[in-house]
């Protein structure tokens, strides 16, 4: 089960601040989202250090392992979460450890808030070309708006701190199934993917909604997870649109009440009929 993000120590910390409002200067307390180094190890070998919010880390381990191509969830035997002074060690044990001394392409460098390429040593490691996604199902614009509206009330950590992203999975009717939060948009999506894997949620029977821009890596992770439709509150990048076109994923951006922009494969997102047409 995900940790309770309304409890201090499960995603945020309380810190004293000075609050200035016009001529008024008052001491106050503020809630700050946690952002700490999470060292990801596979079978005792360091792979990457990600800056992340330290809750739902088991979900993160499953999603990150899949989308980074390091281990399929069925091959994960155990996950150890070990707090240390400097951060957290995330120890992932797999059924097929790499041979001793093998170069697994590990980053061994810190990443910025879940940045997926920080520390990558080879250019070809950066841009992955995922396989084509399944056709999945179609959704209506009304379902997309319903999910957007529901998501506003399913982000307790962001409501407390104003500093986190969310990734949500919705059924075709727009009802939210799972939501995960993190300071890093990539981490939030990996946590969502991991939660879906653990819950047995079929990725081709709904759509993903994220409260961030749609970078190329968000598209890549969604496609690797088998999601046919990704909707983002902010803009996509040109590379994200290119990859979405290439792998058959429907990508929508600037999702707002009553409007959105479709950048690729619009057939999965049914638009309301224009009463002035014809």
N, C-alpha and C positions, 0 to 999 in steps of 0.2 A: 504494500500500500504506500502511496506517496506520503511524505511527511506533511505535518500540518504547517502551512506557511504563515498561519496567524500566530504561531508561537515563536517567541524570540529564540534565536539559535537555529531556526529552521529556514534560513534564507535571508534574514535581515538582522541588523543589530541596532540598538538604541544608542544614540550619541548626543551629547550636549551641543547646542548651536546658539548663535546670537541671531535673533529674528528682528529684521528691520522693516517697519511699515511706516513710510512717511517719516514723521519726527519721532515715532515710537521705537525704542530699542529695548528688547526684552530677551532675557535668557529663556531657552525652550529646549525641548527634546525633539530630535528628528529620527526617523527610521530610515536606515541606509541599507540598500541591497548588498549582500555579501558577494564579493568577487575574490576568489582565492585560487592559487595554483592547484590543479588536480593532475598529478603525475600518473599517466596511464601506462601500466606495465602488462605485458603478455608473457605468461610463463616465466616470470622473474626478469624479463628483459625490458628495459625502458623503451617506450615507443614515442610518446609525445607528452608535453605538458600543456594543458589547456586552462585558460582562466574561466572559471565557471562559478555558478551559484551552487553551494554544496547541499542540495537536496534532490531527491529522485535520481541519485547517482547510479542505482542499478539499472533504471530505464536508460540512462545515458550510456552505460557500458554496452548494453545490447544494441542500441541504435547506432552508436559511434562505431562499434565493431563491424556492423553490417555496411554502413555507408562509406567507411574508410577501406573496405575490402580486407580487413585484417582477420576476421573470424565470423563465420555464419553463426547465428544464435544457437542452432542445434549442436554446435561444436563447443559451446561454452559450458564448462564443467562447474566452475565456481567463480564467485566474484567476492573479493575481499575489499572492504573499505576501511582504511587505516589512517586516522588523523595523526599528524605529526606537527611539530612546531611550525614548520614552513608552509604547511598546507595539508593535502590529503593524498595518500597513495591509493590508487584504484588498481588492485591486483586481479587480473583476469586470467584464469586457468583454462586452457583449451585441451581438446582431445588430441590434437596434433601439434605439439610444440615444434617450433622451427629448430633445425639442427644447431648445435652450439657453434657460434661464430658466423652463422649465416646472416647475410645482409638483408634485413626485412624492410629496408626503406624507412626506418624509424626517423622521426624528426629530431628528438633529443634537444629541442629548443622550445622556449616558451611560446605559446600562441597568444594572440590578443583577443580576449573575450570570445573564444571559440573560433577564431579565424582558422579556416581549414588549410591554408597553404603556408602559414608561418612555420619556418623551419624545414620545409620541404627542400631536399637537396638537389633534385633533378627537375628540369623544366617539364618533362613528360609526366611527372607526378602531379602537376598542378591541375591541368584540365583533363578531366575524365569524360569519356563519351559513353553514357549509359545505354544499355540495350533499350529497344522500343518497349513502351509501356502497353499494358492491356487496354482494350477499348473501354472497359469500365461501364459506367452508367452516365446518363445525362441528368443535369439538375436545372432547376429554373432560377431565374434571377431573384425570385422571391425567396427561394431556399438560401441563396447566398446572403441575402440581406438579413434573413432570420438568424443565420449563424453569426453574422457580424454583430447583430444586436445582442445575442445571447453571450457572446464572448466578452462584451463590456462588463458583465457581472460575474465572470469566471476567472478573474485575475487578481486574487487576493494579495499576492506579493507585490504586484505593480500598484494596486490600490494603496498599499501601505507605504511604498517607497517612490513610486513614479520612475523607476529605473530599470525595469525588466521588459523583455519581449515575451510573447506567448505564441505557441503553436497549438492549433486545435484540429481535431478530426471530427467531421460532421457526417451524418447520414445524408442520403440524397434529399431528404425533406428539410435539411438545415438544422436538425436537432444535434447538439453537440454530444459526443461520446466521451472524448478525452481532451484534456487541456494540460499542457506543461509550460512552466515559466523558467526563464534564466536570463542573466545579464547578457549573454551572447545569443544572437538569433539562431546561429547554427546549433548551439547546444540545446536550445529549446526544441528545435525540430528533431534532433537526435533523441532527446528524451521522449518526445511524442512517438517517434518510430519505435523506440524500445518498449514503451508502454503498450503500443499496439501489438507488437510481437508477443509480449508476455500475456496479453489478454486474448490473443487469438483473433484480433480484428482483421478482417479481410481488407487489404488496401485498395481493391478495385471496386468497393461498394460504398463509395462516398467521396469526400474531397477534403483537402487540407486548407486551412486558413491561418496566415501568419501576420503578426502585427509588426512588420518590418518591411524593408525593401526586399525585392527578390533578386538576390545576387545569383551568379552562375552556380555557386555551390549549393544554394537552397534548391535550385532546380535539379541539380545532380543528385542530391540526397533524396529528394522526393521521388525521382525516377528510379533510383536504385531500390527504394523501398516498395516500388510498384504502384505509386499513387498516380492516377491518370489526370488529376486536376489540382493545381496549386493556385490559390488566390492570396494576394498580398495587399496590405493596406497602402503600402507605398509603391514606388516605381520599380520596374525591373531594369537590369542592365542590358546592353546590346548582346553581350555574350550569353546571358541567361535566356534571352529570346531565341537566339540561334540554337542553343542546345535543346530548348523546349520544342522548337520546330523539328529538329533532327530526330528526337526520340519519341515524338508523337504526343507529348504532354500538353494539355491545355493550360495556358498561363494567363492569369488575369491580374491586373494591378490597379492601383488607385481605387480600391474597393471602398465605397462610401454609400451611405443611405441613398438609394435611388440612382446610383450611377457606378460604373466600373469600365475599365478598358480591357479588351481581350487582345492579347498579343500573338497567340498561336492556337491553332486547332479549335476554332469557336464552336464546332458542332456539339460539344458536350455541355454547353451553357446556353440554354434556351431563353431567348429574350421575350419580354412581353410585347404583345401586338400594339402597334401605334394606332390609337383611335382616329388619328387624322389621316392615316394612309388610305389610299384608294379613293 
